[in-house]
Each structure stands twice: as structure tokens, then as C-alpha cells.
Amino acid sequence: MTATDRSIELITAAAQAAADRLAHDIIAYDVSDVLSITDAFLLASAPNDRQVKSIVDEIEERLLKELGAKPVRREGDRDARWILLDYI
């Protein structure tokens, strides 16, 4: 099984949003063949918590504006060392 068209659309838009906010080491993984709970992961890095928050805010805004998508879950944003956004 491969990632759905919707998953690819979300990952592509999220990766571009992260790049626009100067995220580092952006990589997408299609995990649909090995995990049944998700199609893909997008990982990105930033040197500080302020930039992490900026990247996450841009991803959320872009996906909502361009694709009408809201995260169903957001975790880890208290310290902003890592943040998980879960989209369906």
C-alpha cells in the first residue's frame, strides 16, 4: 500500500511551509507499508524553540488555508523542543 493522494498533498504542503520558515533536514517518510495507523511522517529540525513554533504555526496556517485541513491532535508544544501535528 502507498500513501494516499491526500496524505501526499498534506505532506508536500507541510514540507514547503517548513522550508519557507527555514526548517533544516526536512524529510518525508512513506510508512503506509509498515504502519496501519498513518501513511506518512514529516520530520524537520530547527535550532531553537522560537523557530520550531514559527515552523509549526506556518504549517498549520498553510494547511488550513490551502487545503482546509486542521490537525486532529497537537502534542509537545509546551517546551517546543518537539511538536507533533496529526492530520487525517
PyMOL Python script that loads the backbone (N, CA, C, O; Angstrom):
from pymol import cmd

cmd.read_pdbstr("""\
ATOM      1  N   MET A   1       0.849  -1.177   0.000  1.00  0.00           N
ATOM      2  CA  MET A   1       0.000   0.000   0.000  1.00  0.00           C
ATOM      3  C   MET A   1       0.894   1.238   0.000  1.00  0.00           C
ATOM      4  O   MET A   1       1.960   1.248   0.614  1.00  0.00           O
ATOM      5  N   THR A   2       0.453   2.258  -0.683  1.00  0.00           N
ATOM      6  CA  THR A   2       1.208   3.512  -0.686  1.00  0.00           C
ATOM      7  C   THR A   2       0.369   4.610  -0.061  1.00  0.00           C
ATOM      8  O   THR A   2      -0.844   4.475   0.104  1.00  0.00           O
ATOM      9  N   ALA A   3       1.031   5.686   0.278  1.00  0.00           N
ATOM     10  CA  ALA A   3       0.336   6.823   0.886  1.00  0.00           C
ATOM     11  C   ALA A   3      -0.764   7.314  -0.053  1.00  0.00           C
ATOM     12  O   ALA A   3      -0.613   7.282  -1.274  1.00  0.00           O
ATOM     13  N   THR A   4      -1.855   7.762   0.526  1.00  0.00           N
ATOM     14  CA  THR A   4      -2.969   8.269  -0.276  1.00  0.00           C
ATOM     15  C   THR A   4      -2.598   9.598  -0.922  1.00  0.00           C
ATOM     16  O   THR A   4      -1.656  10.270  -0.502  1.00  0.00           O
ATOM     17  N   ASP A   5      -3.355   9.959  -1.946  1.00  0.00           N
ATOM     18  CA  ASP A   5      -3.130  11.248  -2.602  1.00  0.00           C
ATOM     19  C   ASP A   5      -3.277  12.394  -1.604  1.00  0.00           C
ATOM     20  O   ASP A   5      -2.523  13.366  -1.650  1.00  0.00           O
ATOM     21  N   ARG A   6      -4.247  12.272  -0.707  1.00  0.00           N
ATOM     22  CA  ARG A   6      -4.460  13.318   0.306  1.00  0.00           C
ATOM     23  C   ARG A   6      -3.248  13.429   1.229  1.00  0.00           C
ATOM     24  O   ARG A   6      -2.815  14.536   1.550  1.00  0.00           O
ATOM     25  N   SER A   7      -2.706  12.313   1.652  1.00  0.00           N
ATOM     26  CA  SER A   7      -1.521  12.337   2.511  1.00  0.00           C
ATOM     27  C   SER A   7      -0.341  12.988   1.807  1.00  0.00           C
ATOM     28  O   SER A   7       0.387  13.783   2.402  1.00  0.00           O
ATOM     29  N   ILE A   8      -0.158  12.650   0.553  1.00  0.00           N
ATOM     30  CA  ILE A   8       0.935  13.243  -0.221  1.00  0.00           C
ATOM     31  C   ILE A   8       0.734  14.745  -0.370  1.00  0.00           C
ATOM     32  O   ILE A   8       1.689  15.516  -0.279  1.00  0.00           O
ATOM     33  N   GLU A   9      -0.503  15.157  -0.598  1.00  0.00           N
ATOM     34  CA  GLU A   9      -0.823  16.581  -0.710  1.00  0.00           C
ATOM     35  C   GLU A   9      -0.518  17.313   0.601  1.00  0.00           C
ATOM     36  O   GLU A   9       0.070  18.394   0.584  1.00  0.00           O
ATOM     37  N   LEU A  10      -0.910  16.738   1.720  1.00  0.00           N
ATOM     38  CA  LEU A  10      -0.653  17.341   3.030  1.00  0.00           C
ATOM     39  C   LEU A  10       0.843  17.404   3.333  1.00  0.00           C
ATOM     40  O   LEU A  10       1.345  18.432   3.788  1.00  0.00           O
ATOM     41  N   ILE A  11       1.543  16.320   3.084  1.00  0.00           N
ATOM     42  CA  ILE A  11       2.988  16.269   3.355  1.00  0.00           C
ATOM     43  C   ILE A  11       3.734  17.282   2.499  1.00  0.00           C
ATOM     44  O   ILE A  11       4.632  17.967   2.987  1.00  0.00           O
ATOM     45  N   THR A  12       3.370  17.380   1.233  1.00  0.00           N
ATOM     46  CA  THR A  12       4.040  18.317   0.327  1.00  0.00           C
ATOM     47  C   THR A  12       3.839  19.757   0.778  1.00  0.00           C
ATOM     48  O   THR A  12       4.790  20.539   0.815  1.00  0.00           O
ATOM     49  N   ALA A  13       2.607  20.106   1.120  1.00  0.00           N
ATOM     50  CA  ALA A  13       2.322  21.468   1.581  1.00  0.00           C
ATOM     51  C   ALA A  13       3.018  21.757   2.910  1.00  0.00           C
ATOM     52  O   ALA A  13       3.543  22.852   3.109  1.00  0.00           O
ATOM     53  N   ALA A  14       3.025  20.788   3.810  1.00  0.00           N
ATOM     54  CA  ALA A  14       3.683  20.973   5.106  1.00  0.00           C
ATOM     55  C   ALA A  14       5.191  21.127   4.940  1.00  0.00           C
ATOM     56  O   ALA A  14       5.808  21.951   5.615  1.00  0.00           O
ATOM     57  N   ALA A  15       5.778  20.349   4.059  1.00  0.00           N
ATOM     58  CA  ALA A  15       7.221  20.452   3.817  1.00  0.00           C
ATOM     59  C   ALA A  15       7.582  21.812   3.233  1.00  0.00           C
ATOM     60  O   ALA A  15       8.593  22.403   3.613  1.00  0.00           O
ATOM     61  N   GLN A  16       6.767  22.311   2.317  1.00  0.00           N
ATOM     62  CA  GLN A  16       7.037  23.625   1.734  1.00  0.00           C
ATOM     63  C   GLN A  16       6.888  24.722   2.786  1.00  0.00           C
ATOM     64  O   GLN A  16       7.686  25.658   2.826  1.00  0.00           O
ATOM     65  N   ALA A  17       5.873  24.608   3.635  1.00  0.00           N
ATOM     66  CA  ALA A  17       5.683  25.588   4.708  1.00  0.00           C
ATOM     67  C   ALA A  17       6.873  25.573   5.662  1.00  0.00           C
ATOM     68  O   ALA A  17       7.348  26.630   6.078  1.00  0.00           O
ATOM     69  N   ALA A  18       7.351  24.391   6.007  1.00  0.00           N
ATOM     70  CA  ALA A  18       8.517  24.277   6.891  1.00  0.00           C
ATOM     71  C   ALA A  18       9.748  24.895   6.236  1.00  0.00           C
ATOM     72  O   ALA A  18      10.514  25.603   6.890  1.00  0.00           O
ATOM     73  N   ALA A  19       9.937  24.630   4.961  1.00  0.00           N
ATOM     74  CA  ALA A  19      11.081  25.199   4.237  1.00  0.00           C
ATOM     75  C   ALA A  19      10.998  26.721   4.182  1.00  0.00           C
ATOM     76  O   ALA A  19      12.012  27.410   4.291  1.00  0.00           O
ATOM     77  N   ASP A  20       9.792  27.235   4.015  1.00  0.00           N
ATOM     78  CA  ASP A  20       9.609  28.689   3.972  1.00  0.00           C
ATOM     79  C   ASP A  20       9.965  29.353   5.297  1.00  0.00           C
ATOM     80  O   ASP A  20      10.295  30.539   5.333  1.00  0.00           O
ATOM     81  N   ARG A  21       9.898  28.594   6.378  1.00  0.00           N
ATOM     82  CA  ARG A  21      10.271  29.103   7.704  1.00  0.00           C
ATOM     83  C   ARG A  21      11.676  28.644   8.097  1.00  0.00           C
ATOM     84  O   ARG A  21      12.047  28.680   9.270  1.00  0.00           O
ATOM     85  N   LEU A  22      12.447  28.214   7.099  1.00  0.00           N
ATOM     86  CA  LEU A  22      13.867  27.878   7.253  1.00  0.00           C
ATOM     87  C   LEU A  22      14.129  26.664   8.142  1.00  0.00           C
ATOM     88  O   LEU A  22      15.123  26.620   8.867  1.00  0.00           O
ATOM     89  N   ALA A  23      13.235  25.682   8.080  1.00  0.00           N
ATOM     90  CA  ALA A  23      13.483  24.422   8.778  1.00  0.00           C
ATOM     91  C   ALA A  23      14.676  23.720   8.147  1.00  0.00           C
ATOM     92  O   ALA A  23      14.973  23.918   6.969  1.00  0.00           O
ATOM     93  N   HIS A  24      15.351  22.905   8.931  1.00  0.00           N
ATOM     94  CA  HIS A  24      16.517  22.156   8.474  1.00  0.00           C
ATOM     95  C   HIS A  24      16.153  20.678   8.357  1.00  0.00           C
ATOM     96  O   HIS A  24      15.204  20.210   8.984  1.00  0.00           O
ATOM     97  N   ASP A  25      16.908  19.964   7.560  1.00  0.00           N
ATOM     98  CA  ASP A  25      16.807  18.499   7.490  1.00  0.00           C
ATOM     99  C   ASP A  25      15.370  18.012   7.296  1.00  0.00           C
ATOM    100  O   ASP A  25      14.929  17.092   7.984  1.00  0.00           O
ATOM    101  N   ILE A  26      14.650  18.618   6.374  1.00  0.00           N
ATOM    102  CA  ILE A  26      13.260  18.239   6.115  1.00  0.00           C
ATOM    103  C   ILE A  26      13.247  16.923   5.344  1.00  0.00           C
ATOM    104  O   ILE A  26      13.885  16.788   4.300  1.00  0.00           O
ATOM    105  N   ILE A  27      12.510  15.965   5.880  1.00  0.00           N
ATOM    106  CA  ILE A  27      12.414  14.670   5.206  1.00  0.00           C
ATOM    107  C   ILE A  27      11.031  14.072   5.446  1.00  0.00           C
ATOM    108  O   ILE A  27      10.489  14.144   6.549  1.00  0.00           O
ATOM    109  N   ALA A  28      10.478  13.488   4.402  1.00  0.00           N
ATOM    110  CA  ALA A  28       9.178  12.822   4.492  1.00  0.00           C
ATOM    111  C   ALA A  28       9.384  11.324   4.328  1.00  0.00           C
ATOM    112  O   ALA A  28      10.178  10.877   3.501  1.00  0.00           O
ATOM    113  N   TYR A  29       8.662  10.566   5.122  1.00  0.00           N
ATOM    114  CA  TYR A  29       8.718   9.106   5.062  1.00  0.00           C
ATOM    115  C   TYR A  29       7.332   8.562   4.742  1.00  0.00           C
ATOM    116  O   TYR A  29       6.357   8.899   5.413  1.00  0.00           O
ATOM    117  N   ASP A  30       7.247   7.732   3.733  1.00  0.00           N
ATOM    118  CA  ASP A  30       6.023   6.992   3.450  1.00  0.00           C
ATOM    119  C   ASP A  30       6.094   5.710   4.277  1.00  0.00           C
ATOM    120  O   ASP A  30       6.891   4.818   3.987  1.00  0.00           O
ATOM    121  N   VAL A  31       5.268   5.628   5.294  1.00  0.00           N
ATOM    122  CA  VAL A  31       5.285   4.470   6.193  1.00  0.00           C
ATOM    123  C   VAL A  31       4.014   3.630   6.062  1.00  0.00           C
ATOM    124  O   VAL A  31       3.730   2.783   6.909  1.00  0.00           O
ATOM    125  N   SER A  32       3.266   3.869   5.007  1.00  0.00           N
ATOM    126  CA  SER A  32       1.987   3.186   4.840  1.00  0.00           C
ATOM    127  C   SER A  32       2.136   1.672   4.691  1.00  0.00           C
ATOM    128  O   SER A  32       1.203   0.928   4.993  1.00  0.00           O
ATOM    129  N   ASP A  33       3.295   1.212   4.232  1.00  0.00           N
ATOM    130  CA  ASP A  33       3.516  -0.231   4.096  1.00  0.00           C
ATOM    131  C   ASP A  33       3.830  -0.920   5.421  1.00  0.00           C
ATOM    132  O   ASP A  33       3.660  -2.133   5.542  1.00  0.00           O
ATOM    133  N   VAL A  34       4.283  -0.163   6.406  1.00  0.00           N
ATOM    134  CA  VAL A  34       4.704  -0.779   7.667  1.00  0.00           C
ATOM    135  C   VAL A  34       3.843  -0.398   8.869  1.00  0.00           C
ATOM    136  O   VAL A  34       3.885  -1.079   9.894  1.00  0.00           O
ATOM    137  N   LEU A  35       3.074   0.666   8.764  1.00  0.00           N
ATOM    138  CA  LEU A  35       2.202   1.093   9.863  1.00  0.00           C
ATOM    139  C   LEU A  35       0.768   1.221   9.366  1.00  0.00           C
ATOM    140  O   LEU A  35       0.525   1.744   8.278  1.00  0.00           O
ATOM    141  N   SER A  36      -0.161   0.750  10.149  1.00  0.00           N
ATOM    142  CA  SER A  36      -1.562   0.862   9.746  1.00  0.00           C
ATOM    143  C   SER A  36      -2.221   2.133  10.279  1.00  0.00           C
ATOM    144  O   SER A  36      -3.319   2.483   9.846  1.00  0.00           O
ATOM    145  N   ILE A  37      -1.572   2.824  11.208  1.00  0.00           N
ATOM    146  CA  ILE A  37      -2.194   3.994  11.825  1.00  0.00           C
ATOM    147  C   ILE A  37      -1.910   5.303  11.101  1.00  0.00           C
ATOM    148  O   ILE A  37      -2.546   6.317  11.389  1.00  0.00           O
ATOM    149  N   THR A  38      -0.963   5.297  10.164  1.00  0.00           N
ATOM    150  CA  THR A  38      -0.643   6.527   9.445  1.00  0.00           C
ATOM    151  C   THR A  38      -0.034   6.196   8.089  1.00  0.00           C
ATOM    152  O   THR A  38       0.453   5.088   7.865  1.00  0.00           O
ATOM    153  N   ASP A  39      -0.071   7.168   7.198  1.00  0.00           N
ATOM    154  CA  ASP A  39       0.518   6.995   5.868  1.00  0.00           C
ATOM    155  C   ASP A  39       1.934   7.535   5.787  1.00  0.00           C
ATOM    156  O   ASP A  39       2.792   6.961   5.116  1.00  0.00           O
ATOM    157  N   ALA A  40       2.176   8.661   6.485  1.00  0.00           N
ATOM    158  CA  ALA A  40       3.465   9.336   6.295  1.00  0.00           C
ATOM    159  C   ALA A  40       3.847  10.145   7.523  1.00  0.00           C
ATOM    160  O   ALA A  40       3.002  10.552   8.320  1.00  0.00           O
ATOM    161  N   PHE A  41       5.145  10.362   7.646  1.00  0.00           N
ATOM    162  CA  PHE A  41       5.712  11.256   8.655  1.00  0.00           C
ATOM    163  C   PHE A  41       6.497  12.337   7.941  1.00  0.00           C
ATOM    164  O   PHE A  41       7.124  12.081   6.913  1.00  0.00           O
ATOM    165  N   LEU A  42       6.465  13.539   8.482  1.00  0.00           N
ATOM    166  CA  LEU A  42       7.338  14.612   8.020  1.00  0.00           C
ATOM    167  C   LEU A  42       8.171  15.043   9.214  1.00  0.00           C
ATOM    168  O   LEU A  42       7.625  15.388  10.263  1.00  0.00           O
ATOM    169  N   LEU A  43       9.474  15.026   9.064  1.00  0.00           N
ATOM    170  CA  LEU A  43      10.379  15.460  10.123  1.00  0.00           C
ATOM    171  C   LEU A  43      11.127  16.693   9.652  1.00  0.00           C
ATOM    172  O   LEU A  43      11.525  16.792   8.491  1.00  0.00           O
ATOM    173  N   ALA A  44      11.311  17.629  10.570  1.00  0.00           N
ATOM    174  CA  ALA A  44      12.074  18.844  10.276  1.00  0.00           C
ATOM    175  C   ALA A  44      12.734  19.300  11.565  1.00  0.00           C
ATOM    176  O   ALA A  44      12.238  19.022  12.657  1.00  0.00           O
ATOM    177  N   SER A  45      13.838  19.993  11.438  1.00  0.00           N
ATOM    178  CA  SER A  45      14.588  20.471  12.602  1.00  0.00           C
ATOM    179  C   SER A  45      14.707  21.980  12.572  1.00  0.00           C
ATOM    180  O   SER A  45      14.598  22.619  11.526  1.00  0.00           O
ATOM    181  N   ALA A  46      14.933  22.530  13.757  1.00  0.00           N
ATOM    182  CA  ALA A  46      15.180  23.963  13.902  1.00  0.00           C
ATOM    183  C   ALA A  46      16.115  24.159  15.092  1.00  0.00           C
ATOM    184  O   ALA A  46      16.117  23.348  16.018  1.00  0.00           O
ATOM    185  N   PRO A  47      16.907  25.228  15.074  1.00  0.00           N
ATOM    186  CA  PRO A  47      17.921  25.407  16.115  1.00  0.00           C
ATOM    187  C   PRO A  47      17.397  25.891  17.467  1.00  0.00           C
ATOM    188  O   PRO A  47      18.115  25.807  18.463  1.00  0.00           O
ATOM    189  N   ASN A  48      16.161  26.396  17.526  1.00  0.00           N
ATOM    190  CA  ASN A  48      15.663  26.909  18.807  1.00  0.00           C
ATOM    191  C   ASN A  48      14.146  26.807  18.868  1.00  0.00           C
ATOM    192  O   ASN A  48      13.482  26.606  17.851  1.00  0.00           O
ATOM    193  N   ASP A  49      13.604  26.951  20.087  1.00  0.00           N
ATOM    194  CA  ASP A  49      12.167  26.771  20.278  1.00  0.00           C
ATOM    195  C   ASP A  49      11.338  27.826  19.566  1.00  0.00           C
ATOM    196  O   ASP A  49      10.228  27.536  19.120  1.00  0.00           O
ATOM    197  N   ARG A  50      11.846  29.026  19.450  1.00  0.00           N
ATOM    198  CA  ARG A  50      11.112  30.079  18.748  1.00  0.00           C
ATOM    199  C   ARG A  50      10.905  29.712  17.276  1.00  0.00           C
ATOM    200  O   ARG A  50       9.824  29.914  16.724  1.00  0.00           O
ATOM    201  N   GLN A  51      11.938  29.179  16.658  1.00  0.00           N
ATOM    202  CA  GLN A  51      11.814  28.794  15.253  1.00  0.00           C
ATOM    203  C   GLN A  51      10.919  27.562  15.098  1.00  0.00           C
ATOM    204  O   GLN A  51      10.163  27.462  14.131  1.00  0.00           O
ATOM    205  N   VAL A  52      11.002  26.636  16.035  1.00  0.00           N
ATOM    206  CA  VAL A  52      10.116  25.472  16.000  1.00  0.00           C
ATOM    207  C   VAL A  52       8.664  25.937  16.009  1.00  0.00           C
ATOM    208  O   VAL A  52       7.858  25.472  15.204  1.00  0.00           O
ATOM    209  N   LYS A  53       8.330  26.844  16.907  1.00  0.00           N
ATOM    210  CA  LYS A  53       6.962  27.362  16.980  1.00  0.00           C
ATOM    211  C   LYS A  53       6.566  28.063  15.686  1.00  0.00           C
ATOM    212  O   LYS A  53       5.438  27.908  15.218  1.00  0.00           O
ATOM    213  N   SER A  54       7.480  28.828  15.109  1.00  0.00           N
ATOM    214  CA  SER A  54       7.203  29.521  13.853  1.00  0.00           C
ATOM    215  C   SER A  54       6.921  28.531  12.723  1.00  0.00           C
ATOM    216  O   SER A  54       6.008  28.739  11.925  1.00  0.00           O
ATOM    217  N   ILE A  55       7.693  27.473  12.659  1.00  0.00           N
ATOM    218  CA  ILE A  55       7.500  26.447  11.631  1.00  0.00           C
ATOM    219  C   ILE A  55       6.141  25.776  11.799  1.00  0.00           C
ATOM    220  O   ILE A  55       5.403  25.609  10.828  1.00  0.00           O
ATOM    221  N   VAL A  56       5.815  25.397  13.016  1.00  0.00           N
ATOM    222  CA  VAL A  56       4.543  24.737  13.289  1.00  0.00           C
ATOM    223  C   VAL A  56       3.374  25.658  12.961  1.00  0.00           C
ATOM    224  O   VAL A  56       2.397  25.225  12.349  1.00  0.00           O
ATOM    225  N   ASP A  57       3.464  26.914  13.359  1.00  0.00           N
ATOM    226  CA  ASP A  57       2.395  27.866  13.055  1.00  0.00           C
ATOM    227  C   ASP A  57       2.198  28.006  11.551  1.00  0.00           C
ATOM    228  O   ASP A  57       1.064  28.060  11.075  1.00  0.00           O
ATOM    229  N   GLU A  58       3.290  28.066  10.805  1.00  0.00           N
ATOM    230  CA  GLU A  58       3.200  28.194   9.349  1.00  0.00           C
ATOM    231  C   GLU A  58       2.577  26.946   8.724  1.00  0.00           C
ATOM    232  O   GLU A  58       1.756  27.054   7.813  1.00  0.00           O
ATOM    233  N   ILE A  59       2.955  25.787   9.200  1.00  0.00           N
ATOM    234  CA  ILE A  59       2.362  24.548   8.677  1.00  0.00           C
ATOM    235  C   ILE A  59       0.860  24.536   8.933  1.00  0.00           C
ATOM    236  O   ILE A  59       0.078  24.247   8.027  1.00  0.00           O
ATOM    237  N   GLU A  60       0.454  24.846  10.157  1.00  0.00           N
ATOM    238  CA  GLU A  60      -0.976  24.849  10.479  1.00  0.00           C
ATOM    239  C   GLU A  60      -1.743  25.857   9.635  1.00  0.00           C
ATOM    240  O   GLU A  60      -2.808  25.542   9.105  1.00  0.00           O
ATOM    241  N   GLU A  61      -1.208  27.064   9.509  1.00  0.00           N
ATOM    242  CA  GLU A  61      -1.878  28.103   8.721  1.00  0.00           C
ATOM    243  C   GLU A  61      -1.970  27.717   7.251  1.00  0.00           C
ATOM    244  O   GLU A  61      -3.018  27.887   6.627  1.00  0.00           O
ATOM    245  N   ARG A  62      -0.888  27.202   6.699  1.00  0.00           N
ATOM    246  CA  ARG A  62      -0.848  26.844   5.278  1.00  0.00           C
ATOM    247  C   ARG A  62      -1.808  25.700   4.963  1.00  0.00           C
ATOM    248  O   ARG A  62      -2.544  25.754   3.978  1.00  0.00           O
ATOM    249  N   LEU A  63      -1.798  24.675   5.797  1.00  0.00           N
ATOM    250  CA  LEU A  63      -2.678  23.540   5.527  1.00  0.00           C
ATOM    251  C   LEU A  63      -4.143  23.914   5.679  1.00  0.00           C
ATOM    252  O   LEU A  63      -4.991  23.405   4.945  1.00  0.00           O
ATOM    253  N   LEU A  64      -4.449  24.789   6.614  1.00  0.00           N
ATOM    254  CA  LEU A  64      -5.825  25.243   6.769  1.00  0.00           C
ATOM    255  C   LEU A  64      -6.243  26.100   5.579  1.00  0.00           C
ATOM    256  O   LEU A  64      -7.312  25.892   5.004  1.00  0.00           O
ATOM    257  N   LYS A  65      -5.407  27.056   5.215  1.00  0.00           N
ATOM    258  CA  LYS A  65      -5.739  27.990   4.134  1.00  0.00           C
ATOM    259  C   LYS A  65      -5.807  27.296   2.773  1.00  0.00           C
ATOM    260  O   LYS A  65      -6.757  27.503   2.018  1.00  0.00           O
ATOM    261  N   GLU A  66      -4.812  26.482   2.461  1.00  0.00           N
ATOM    262  CA  GLU A  66      -4.727  25.885   1.125  1.00  0.00           C
ATOM    263  C   GLU A  66      -5.524  24.594   0.972  1.00  0.00           C
ATOM    264  O   GLU A  66      -6.026  24.295  -0.112  1.00  0.00           O
ATOM    265  N   LEU A  67      -5.640  23.827   2.062  1.00  0.00           N
ATOM    266  CA  LEU A  67      -6.244  22.502   1.942  1.00  0.00           C
ATOM    267  C   LEU A  67      -7.436  22.283   2.862  1.00  0.00           C
ATOM    268  O   LEU A  67      -8.057  21.220   2.836  1.00  0.00           O
ATOM    269  N   GLY A  68      -7.758  23.287   3.677  1.00  0.00           N
ATOM    270  CA  GLY A  68      -8.885  23.151   4.593  1.00  0.00           C
ATOM    271  C   GLY A  68      -8.664  22.099   5.668  1.00  0.00           C
ATOM    272  O   GLY A  68      -9.623  21.521   6.180  1.00  0.00           O
ATOM    273  N   ALA A  69      -7.406  21.848   6.012  1.00  0.00           N
ATOM    274  CA  ALA A  69      -7.071  20.790   6.972  1.00  0.00           C
ATOM    275  C   ALA A  69      -6.668  21.373   8.321  1.00  0.00           C
ATOM    276  O   ALA A  69      -5.865  22.302   8.404  1.00  0.00           O
ATOM    277  N   LYS A  70      -7.244  20.805   9.370  1.00  0.00           N
ATOM    278  CA  LYS A  70      -6.875  21.159  10.744  1.00  0.00           C
ATOM    279  C   LYS A  70      -6.283  19.919  11.409  1.00  0.00           C
ATOM    280  O   LYS A  70      -6.722  18.801  11.139  1.00  0.00           O
ATOM    281  N   PRO A  71      -5.291  20.112  12.273  1.00  0.00           N
ATOM    282  CA  PRO A  71      -4.761  18.935  12.969  1.00  0.00           C
ATOM    283  C   PRO A  71      -5.799  18.379  13.940  1.00  0.00           C
ATOM    284  O   PRO A  71      -6.509  19.135  14.602  1.00  0.00           O
ATOM    285  N   VAL A  72      -5.879  17.060  14.018  1.00  0.00           N
ATOM    286  CA  VAL A  72      -6.781  16.433  14.982  1.00  0.00           C
ATOM    287  C   VAL A  72      -6.120  16.324  16.349  1.00  0.00           C
ATOM    288  O   VAL A  72      -6.783  16.116  17.365  1.00  0.00           O
ATOM    289  N   ARG A  73      -4.802  16.469  16.351  1.00  0.00           N
ATOM    290  CA  ARG A  73      -4.066  16.419  17.618  1.00  0.00           C
ATOM    291  C   ARG A  73      -2.778  17.219  17.476  1.00  0.00           C
ATOM    292  O   ARG A  73      -2.143  17.237  16.421  1.00  0.00           O
ATOM    293  N   ARG A  74      -2.412  17.880  18.569  1.00  0.00           N
ATOM    294  CA  ARG A  74      -1.149  18.629  18.632  1.00  0.00           C
ATOM    295  C   ARG A  74      -0.523  18.321  19.984  1.00  0.00           C
ATOM    296  O   ARG A  74      -1.147  18.520  21.026  1.00  0.00           O
ATOM    297  N   GLU A  75       0.710  17.837  19.962  1.00  0.00           N
ATOM    298  CA  GLU A  75       1.392  17.471  21.206  1.00  0.00           C
ATOM    299  C   GLU A  75       2.796  18.054  21.230  1.00  0.00           C
ATOM    300  O   GLU A  75       3.390  18.326  20.186  1.00  0.00           O
ATOM    301  N   GLY A  76       3.320  18.242  22.442  1.00  0.00           N
ATOM    302  CA  GLY A  76       4.708  18.629  22.622  1.00  0.00           C
ATOM    303  C   GLY A  76       4.997  20.103  22.531  1.00  0.00           C
ATOM    304  O   GLY A  76       6.163  20.498  22.569  1.00  0.00           O
ATOM    305  N   ASP A  77       3.973  20.940  22.413  1.00  0.00           N
ATOM    306  CA  ASP A  77       4.246  22.363  22.190  1.00  0.00           C
ATOM    307  C   ASP A  77       4.508  23.158  23.463  1.00  0.00           C
ATOM    308  O   ASP A  77       4.757  24.361  23.386  1.00  0.00           O
ATOM    309  N   ARG A  78       4.460  22.535  24.607  1.00  0.00           N
ATOM    310  CA  ARG A  78       4.738  23.259  25.850  1.00  0.00           C
ATOM    311  C   ARG A  78       6.171  23.797  25.866  1.00  0.00           C
ATOM    312  O   ARG A  78       6.383  24.981  26.125  1.00  0.00           O
ATOM    313  N   ASP A  79       7.144  22.942  25.594  1.00  0.00           N
ATOM    314  CA  ASP A  79       8.545  23.364  25.579  1.00  0.00           C
ATOM    315  C   ASP A  79       9.054  23.659  24.177  1.00  0.00           C
ATOM    316  O   ASP A  79      10.106  24.278  24.015  1.00  0.00           O
ATOM    317  N   ALA A  80       8.325  23.224  23.175  1.00  0.00           N
ATOM    318  CA  ALA A  80       8.668  23.429  21.761  1.00  0.00           C
ATOM    319  C   ALA A  80      10.007  22.809  21.373  1.00  0.00           C
ATOM    320  O   ALA A  80      10.657  23.261  20.431  1.00  0.00           O
ATOM    321  N   ARG A  81      10.410  21.787  22.092  1.00  0.00           N
ATOM    322  CA  ARG A  81      11.602  21.046  21.661  1.00  0.00           C
ATOM    323  C   ARG A  81      11.225  20.098  20.533  1.00  0.00           C
ATOM    324  O   ARG A  81      12.018  19.825  19.632  1.00  0.00           O
ATOM    325  N   TRP A  82      10.001  19.605  20.605  1.00  0.00           N
ATOM    326  CA  TRP A  82       9.440  18.794  19.537  1.00  0.00           C
ATOM    327  C   TRP A  82       7.939  19.056  19.526  1.00  0.00           C
ATOM    328  O   TRP A  82       7.343  19.335  20.567  1.00  0.00           O
ATOM    329  N   ILE A  83       7.349  18.968  18.381  1.00  0.00           N
ATOM    330  CA  ILE A  83       5.902  19.145  18.266  1.00  0.00           C
ATOM    331  C   ILE A  83       5.383  18.130  17.258  1.00  0.00           C
ATOM    332  O   ILE A  83       5.966  17.939  16.191  1.00  0.00           O
ATOM    333  N   LEU A  84       4.289  17.490  17.609  1.00  0.00           N
ATOM    334  CA  LEU A  84       3.636  16.546  16.728  1.00  0.00           C
ATOM    335  C   LEU A  84       2.309  17.139  16.290  1.00  0.00           C
ATOM    336  O   LEU A  84       1.501  17.548  17.124  1.00  0.00           O
ATOM    337  N   LEU A  85       2.084  17.185  14.996  1.00  0.00           N
ATOM    338  CA  LEU A  85       0.794  17.565  14.431  1.00  0.00           C
ATOM    339  C   LEU A  85       0.235  16.339  13.734  1.00  0.00           C
ATOM    340  O   LEU A  85       0.916  15.729  12.910  1.00  0.00           O
ATOM    341  N   ASP A  86      -0.982  15.978  14.052  1.00  0.00           N
ATOM    342  CA  ASP A  86      -1.600  14.786  13.479  1.00  0.00           C
ATOM    343  C   ASP A  86      -2.761  15.218  12.594  1.00  0.00           C
ATOM    344  O   ASP A  86      -3.721  15.829  13.063  1.00  0.00           O
ATOM    345  N   TYR A  87      -2.660  14.896  11.318  1.00  0.00           N
ATOM    346  CA  TYR A  87      -3.707  15.230  10.349  1.00  0.00           C
ATOM    347  C   TYR A  87      -4.322  13.958   9.801  1.00  0.00           C
ATOM    348  O   TYR A  87      -3.655  12.930   9.683  1.00  0.00           O
ATOM    349  N   ILE A  88      -5.606  14.039   9.468  1.00  0.00           N
ATOM    350  CA  ILE A  88      -6.297  12.901   8.842  1.00  0.00           C
ATOM    351  C   ILE A  88      -6.642  13.280   7.418  1.00  0.00           C
ATOM    352  O   ILE A  88      -7.229  12.479   6.691  1.00  0.00           O
TER     353      ILE A  88
END
""", "prot")
cmd.dss("prot")
cmd.show_as("cartoon", "prot")
cmd.util.cbc("prot")
cmd.orient("prot")
